[in-house]
Amino acid sequence: MAEDSHRGESCRETIPPVGHGGFALVAVLVLLAALYVASTGIFLAARAELRIGVNHAASSQAFYLAESGLATWLASPVQPSAAQYTIAGETVAVRATKLLTLDSVTVLYRIAAKSSLGGGHTGNPGVASRETSVLGLRIGSGRVSAIRSTWSEVL
C-alpha cells in the first residue's frame, strides 16, 4: 500500500494547475477552422476562374461562328434578306436590313449574323450567343459587298 500512496503523490505533482488545461485544444481548433475557411475560399476562387475560362471560350467560339455566317452570306451567289446556315454543327442566322438608298442604283445594308451555341462540349444548353454585323453596299443588281470588316470599326 505504501507504493500506491507514492504513485498518487507523483501523479498530483504533474497535473497542471486549474484554468490552463484545454488551451492547446482550443488553439488547435481555431487554427483548423481558419485553415478550413482559407482552403474553401481558394477552392471557390479556382472554380470561378474555371467557369470564366469556359465561358470566354464559348463566347469566342460563338463570335467566330457569327463571323463565318457573315462570310458565307457575303460569298453566296444568292443573298436573301434572311438566311440560316449550319456551320460546325451550330446554326447561324443572317439577316440583311436595308439602311439607305443612296441613289437609284446604290443601296446601303447592315448585314447581321447571330450564333448561339447549344452546349456542345460543356453540356449546358445555351452556353453563349453572339451577334456581329457589317455594312454592305449593293451597286445595281450585283451582290452586296462588305465595306467595313466589323460593325465595331464603324462606331
C-alpha positions as CSV (number, residue, x, y, z in Angstrom):
1,M,0.0,0.0,0.0
2,A,2.9,2.3,0.5
3,E,3.6,2.0,-3.1
4,D,0.0,3.1,-4.0
5,S,0.2,6.2,-2.0
6,H,3.5,7.1,-3.5
7,R,2.1,6.7,-7.0
8,G,-0.8,9.0,-6.3
9,E,1.5,11.8,-5.0
10,S,3.7,11.8,-8.1
11,C,0.6,12.0,-10.4
12,R,-0.7,15.0,-8.5
13,E,2.6,16.8,-9.0
14,T,2.4,16.5,-12.8
15,I,-1.2,17.8,-13.2
16,P,-1.2,21.4,-14.4
17,P,-2.9,24.0,-12.3
18,V,-6.7,24.5,-12.9
19,G,-7.5,27.1,-15.6
20,H,-4.7,26.2,-18.1
21,G,-6.0,22.8,-19.2
22,G,-7.5,22.8,-22.7
23,F,-5.9,25.9,-24.0
24,A,-3.9,23.9,-26.6
25,L,-7.1,22.2,-27.8
26,V,-8.9,25.5,-28.3
27,A,-5.9,26.9,-30.1
28,V,-5.7,23.9,-32.5
29,L,-9.4,24.1,-33.2
30,V,-9.2,27.8,-34.0
31,L,-6.3,27.1,-36.3
32,L,-8.1,24.3,-38.1
33,A,-11.2,26.5,-38.6
34,A,-9.0,29.2,-40.1
35,L,-7.4,26.7,-42.5
36,Y,-10.8,25.4,-43.4
37,V,-12.1,28.8,-44.3
38,A,-8.9,29.7,-46.3
39,S,-9.0,26.4,-48.3
40,T,-12.7,26.8,-49.0
41,G,-12.0,30.3,-50.3
42,I,-9.2,29.1,-52.6
43,F,-11.4,26.3,-53.9
44,L,-14.2,28.7,-54.7
45,A,-11.9,31.2,-56.4
46,A,-10.4,28.4,-58.6
47,R,-13.8,27.2,-59.5
48,A,-14.9,30.7,-60.5
49,E,-11.8,31.1,-62.7
50,L,-12.5,27.8,-64.4
51,R,-16.1,28.9,-65.2
52,I,-14.8,32.3,-66.5
53,G,-12.4,30.4,-68.9
54,V,-15.1,28.1,-70.2
55,N,-17.5,31.0,-70.8
56,H,-14.8,33.0,-72.6
57,A,-14.0,30.1,-74.9
58,A,-17.7,29.6,-75.7
59,S,-18.2,33.3,-76.3
60,S,-15.2,33.4,-78.7
61,Q,-16.5,30.3,-80.5
62,A,-19.9,31.9,-80.9
63,F,-18.3,35.1,-82.2
64,Y,-16.3,33.3,-84.9
65,L,-19.3,31.3,-85.9
66,A,-21.2,34.5,-86.4
67,E,-18.3,35.9,-88.4
68,S,-18.3,32.7,-90.5
69,G,-22.0,33.2,-91.2
70,L,-21.4,36.7,-92.4
71,A,-18.6,35.5,-94.7
72,T,-20.8,32.7,-96.0
73,W,-23.7,35.1,-96.8
74,L,-21.4,37.6,-98.5
75,A,-19.8,34.9,-100.7
76,S,-23.2,33.4,-101.6
77,P,-24.4,34.0,-105.2
78,V,-28.0,34.4,-103.8
79,Q,-28.2,36.9,-100.9
80,P,-31.7,36.7,-99.3
81,S,-32.8,39.2,-96.7
82,A,-32.7,36.3,-94.1
83,A,-30.8,33.0,-94.1
84,Q,-29.7,30.3,-91.8
85,Y,-26.5,28.3,-92.2
86,T,-25.2,25.3,-90.3
87,I,-21.5,25.8,-89.5
88,A,-19.6,23.3,-87.3
89,G,-22.9,21.8,-86.2
90,E,-24.3,25.1,-85.0
91,T,-26.9,27.3,-86.6
92,V,-26.1,30.8,-87.6
93,A,-28.9,33.2,-88.6
94,V,-28.0,36.1,-91.0
95,R,-30.3,39.0,-91.9
96,A,-29.8,41.9,-94.2
97,T,-31.5,45.2,-93.4
98,K,-31.8,48.0,-95.9
99,L,-30.5,51.2,-94.3
100,L,-30.3,53.8,-97.0
101,T,-30.8,54.2,-100.7
102,L,-28.0,56.4,-101.9
103,D,-29.1,56.9,-105.5
104,S,-31.2,54.9,-108.0
105,V,-28.7,52.0,-108.1
106,T,-26.7,52.1,-104.8
107,V,-28.1,50.7,-101.5
108,L,-26.5,50.6,-98.1
109,Y,-27.3,47.5,-95.9
110,R,-26.5,46.3,-92.4
111,I,-25.8,42.6,-92.5
112,A,-26.1,40.9,-89.1
113,A,-25.3,37.4,-88.1
114,K,-26.2,35.8,-84.8
115,S,-25.0,32.4,-83.5
116,S,-26.0,30.6,-80.3
117,L,-24.1,27.6,-79.0
118,G,-26.2,24.8,-77.8
119,G,-23.8,23.5,-75.2
120,G,-21.7,21.1,-77.2
121,H,-18.7,20.0,-75.2
122,T,-19.8,21.8,-72.0
123,G,-23.2,20.1,-71.8
124,N,-25.0,23.3,-70.8
125,P,-27.8,24.5,-73.1
126,G,-27.4,28.0,-74.5
127,V,-23.8,28.5,-73.3
128,A,-23.1,31.6,-75.5
129,S,-24.8,33.8,-78.0
130,R,-23.0,36.4,-80.1
131,E,-24.0,38.8,-82.9
132,T,-21.8,40.7,-85.3
133,S,-22.5,42.8,-88.3
134,V,-21.0,44.6,-91.2
135,L,-22.1,47.4,-93.5
136,G,-22.6,46.3,-97.1
137,L,-23.1,48.1,-100.4
138,R,-25.1,46.9,-103.4
139,I,-24.5,48.7,-106.7
140,G,-27.0,48.0,-109.4
141,S,-28.2,44.4,-109.4
142,G,-24.9,42.9,-108.2
143,R,-24.2,41.3,-104.9
144,V,-23.7,43.1,-101.6
145,S,-20.1,43.7,-100.7
146,A,-18.8,44.5,-97.3
147,I,-17.4,48.0,-96.9
148,R,-16.2,47.5,-93.3
149,S,-14.8,44.4,-91.7
150,T,-16.9,44.7,-88.5
151,W,-19.6,46.9,-87.1
152,S,-17.4,47.9,-84.2
153,E,-15.0,49.6,-86.5
154,V,-17.7,52.0,-87.7
155,L,-18.6,53.1,-84.1
